Amino acid sequence: MKNAVYVTDSLIQEHGSGGGVVSFHELNALQRVCMVKHVYQHLGRLLVEETYPSNPFMYDYYIASLIENPDEIEIAQFYGSNFTLTMKRLKKATKIVTVAAHNLEVSLEEWRNFRYFGESPPHLTNPSLFALLCKGLIEEADIIVCPSTSSAKYLVEKFNVKEPKIIPHGTDLPEKWSTEREPFTVFHLSQFGPDKGQKYLVEAWRMRDFKGELILAGSSHMQMLSNGIPNIQCLGYISEEQKRELYAKSSVYVQPSVTEGFGLGVLEAMSFGTPVIVTEGVGAKDCVEDGKNGFIVPIRDPSSLVERMLYFVENPSEVKRMGENARKTAEQHEWGKIEKQYEDLYEGL
């Protein structure tokens, strides 16, 4: 077996970020094929962020200093942040980087238009820092993996990346699920940020007097978007148990992002038999067949969101039909099947 290391921003299956969930399953696959000597992950990020919050360069510097016996490592899998220094230390390893790329230009437009998000990070807006951030990705990686066709297309067009490999993200499959959904409920789960497009979903809800409920979860900051609008519930952070309950009761799950590399919530909702509405900016649109298991709408278009949500209100039988198809889609993306794609990649080396 080849010696390997795994490096990630975070490695948390429960109560963690989407990246933490993906890392958990990538590591599962890597451990079945290789002898994983070290895993460098969440704790290092916490230590760095006590002094340097959200600084990818300091995190890379910190991890690079921890690498032991770099010449013994034959395969190195990376997920998430910039790891240029760390990759340079692993000179003899085949380096694989998973990149859930979103469209930076579209993202920065949202930062500029909606100042309540705060200032956009300097490593994304300063050309020199951004070039340094991407240096390892372009020059050091032997294989780049993307979770969606939109992520791959962006890397090819912006950075001239040659033939990125597409391996989608996955989902766990609950044993118990149902397509019976009353009353009408719309659910959205995500971090709060300019990429996520929550303001367009809230605006869509405001435009029409829906006889139902919109539930926003994942960040208490979404409350600032929904003040004074009837039938919107902002839950902030929720537990895994609450998340499963909301997926199971929702009539439709909406991912309104202007740009997003994938969007795990889409597949997670589908696994509970819940149809979805996603925008063109969501990488997980690869999993959506318009009119069969959900709908795909333009970005920044509240009117289209209203139209599709009303379709489910006026056609409750479609919640059941599309929900059943959504579950079938999720079954094709069960994490075990996705891990097998990573195993095949590692074995091919």
N, C-alpha and C positions, 0 to 999 in steps of 0.2 A: 504494500500500500504506500502511496505517496504521502509525504509529510505536508501538512497544510496549516494555514492560519486563517481565521475569520476576523474581519475588522468591520465595525458598524457604529453608527451613532448611538443606537440603543438596541437592546435585546430583551424585550419584555413581551410575553405572549398575552397576559391578562393585564388590564388597566394601563395599557401602554399605547404608544402611537401606532399608526398603520405601518410605519417603517419598522417598528419593533416586532410586529407580528410577522412581517415578511422575512426579517432577519432570522427569526426563530425557525422558520420552515426551510430557509436556505441552509442554515447550519445543520438541521436534521439531515438534509440530503448530503451535505459535504461529509458529515461524520460516517455515513454508511459507505462511502467510497474511499475516503482518505483517513489517515491518522492525523487528527486535528491536534496540533501541539499546543496552540494557545488561541484564546478568544479575547479580543480587545473590544470593550464595549462600554455600556452605560455609565459605570462608575467613574471612568476617566473623564467622561463629559461633565459629570456633576462637579468633579474636583476643579476642572478648568473653569467652568461657568461661575464658580464662586467669585472669581476675580475678573474673568473675561466673558461676560454673557454673550452667547450666540456668536462666538468668534471661531470660525472653522479652522483658521490657520493655527491658533494656539492648540486646538484639539489635535490636529495633525502632528504638530511639534511634540506634544505630550506622548502620543501613541508611538511615534517614531523612536522616542527615547526608551520605550519599554521593550521593543522587539528583541527577542533573544535568539542567538544562533541563526541569523538571517540566511546564511549560506546553506543551511540544512532544509530550508523550506522550498518545496517544489511547486505548490499551488497556493495562491493567496486570493481569497474572495473578499471583495469590499462592497459595502452598501452605504449609500447616503452621502456623507460629507466629502470635503476635499482631503485627499490623502497623498499628496505629491511626495512629501518627505518620506513617509512610511513606505510608499511604493519604491522609491529610489533605494532604500535600504535592502529591499528584497530583490536583489539584482538577478538571482538565478531562478526565481519563481515565475511561473506563468500567472499573470495577474488578470483576474476577472472582476469587472466592476458592474454592478447593477445600478442603473440610472433611471429613475422615474422622472424624466425631464418634462418640465412644462415650458410654455412659451414665455420667456423672460420679458420680451417687449410688451406683450399684452398685460402681464402681471404689473409691470412698472407703470403702465397707464392707469391701472386701478389705484396704485399707491398715490399717484399724483392727483387723481380726481377726488379721492376720499381721504382727507387728511386725518379723520378720526382713527385711522389705523396707526398713526404715528409716522415716523420717518422710515423710509425703506432702508434695509441694511446696506452699509457702505460697500461690502464685498460684492453686491449686486449692481450698484450704481456707479462705482468708481471703475473706469475702464481698466486701469492697471491692476487693481485688485481682482477684478473679474477674470482677467487673462491669467493671472496667477492661480486663481481658484480652479480654472479649467485645464491648467497645464498638465497635471497628472492624468486627467481623464483622456486627453488627446495624445500625449506623448508616451505615457508609461503603460497604459492598459493594453493587454494583448487581445482581450475579448470584452466587448461591451454588451450587456444584456439590458433590454428595455421591456417594460411590462405592457406596452401598447404600441400600435402602429403610429400614433401621433407623436409619441416620445421618440421613436426611432426616426421618423421623418424630420423632426426638428433637429436632431443631432447630425443627421446627414447633411441637411441644408445649411446649418449654421457653422458647424465645425468640420464638415467634410469627413465625418466618421465613416469608415468603410464597413458596410454590411453588419450593422448591429444585429444581434440575435434577439428575437422577441420571445419571451416567456411570460405569460400573463400572471398576475397575482391570483390567489385562490380564495377559498372559503371553507369553513367547517360546515357540515350538514347536520342540522338538528333532526333528531329522530321523529319528533312530533311537530307537525306543521299543518296549517289549514288555510283555505282561501276564503273562509267566512269572515267578512269584515264589516261590522256595524258598530257605531255610526261612522260616517265618513271622517277619516283622519289622514292627514298628510304629515310625514315625518322626514326630518333632515338631521343628520348627525355629522359634525365636522368641527375642526378647529375654526376659530374666527380669524379671518384674514381676507385681504383684497382678492386673492385668487379664487376664493370659495363662492363668490357671487350671492351671498345670503341676502344682500340688500335687494336684489332683483326678485327673489322669491317672496320676500316680505312685501315688496311693492305690488307684486301680482296678487297676493292675498288681500291687500288693501283695496285693489281695484274692483273687487267683486264681493258681495255679501254672501260668502260661503256659509252654508249651514253645516258646519263641521268644525274641526279643530286643526290648527297647524302647530306641530310640536318641533321646537328647535332645541337641540341638545349638543353638548360638547364644549361649550364655553359660555360663561355668564355674561360676556361682553355683548352677546347678541341681543341682550335686553335693550341696548341703546337704539337698535333698529326698530323695535316692535312696540315701543311705548305708545299707548293710546289706541292701538289697533285691536279690535275685538277678536276674541277666539284664537289668540296666539299664546302658547305656553312656552316659556324659556326655562329650561331645566338646568342649564349649566352642565358641569361634569356629571356623568351618570356611571353607575356600576355596570359590569358585564351582565348581571341579571336584569337590570332595568333595560339595557340595550336590547336584549333578546325579547323581552316583553313588548317593547315598542315596535320592533320589527314585526312581531307576530300579530299585533293588533292593527297596524296601519293599512289603510286602503291603498296607498301609493307612497313610495319613497322617492324624494326629489333630490338630485344632485345638480345644483345650478351653477357650478363653477365656470368662471371665464376661461381658466386653463388649469389643468390638473393631470399629472402623469398617469394616474390610474383612478383611484377612488374606491377603496375597499368596501365602503358602505353599500355600494351598488350591488356587488355580489352577495354580501352578507344579507341584505334585504331579500334578494331573490331566493336565497336558500330557505327562507321562511314562506315562500310562495307569495311574495309581494311584488306586484308590477312596479316599474320604475319610470321616472322621467329624468333624462339626463340632457345636458347641453352638448353641443358640438365640441366644446372645450374639454370634455371629460374623457380621459383615455379609456375608461371602462365602457365607452360606447361601442367598443369592439364586441362586447357581449350582448348588446341590445339590438334586436331586430324590430325595427319600427312597426308598430301595430300588431306585433306578435307577443312580445313579453314586456313591452313598454313603449316609450316614445323618445325620439331624439329631437331637440329643439335648438334654435340658434342661441348663441350666447347673448347676454344683456338684453333679453327680450321678454319682459314681464307679460306682454299680451299673449305670446305663445304658451307660456306657462299657464296662464288663466285658461286658455282654450283646452289644453290637455287635461288639466285638473277637472274642468267642467265635464269633459267627456266621461270621466269615471263617475262623477256625480250623477250624470244623466243616464249612464249605462252601467248599473251596478253589476250586471252579469259579466261585463268585461273585466272587472276586478278579479273574478274567479277564473275566467279563461286565460287571461294574460298571466295571472299569478301561477297557474299550473305550468304554463310554458316557462315562466321565470325559474321555477324550481328545477325543471329539466335542464335549463342552461347552467344553473349553479352546480348540478350534479356532474356536469362535464368539466367543472373547474374546482372540484374538491381538492383540498390541499395535498392529499396523497398523490393524485395524478400530476399536480404541478411539481411536487418534489421529485417525481420520477423524471420529469424533463430536465431538472437540474442534475440529477444523478447521471443521466445520459450524457450531459455536457461534460461533467467531470471525468467520466469513464472514457470519453472520446479523446481526452488529453494524453 
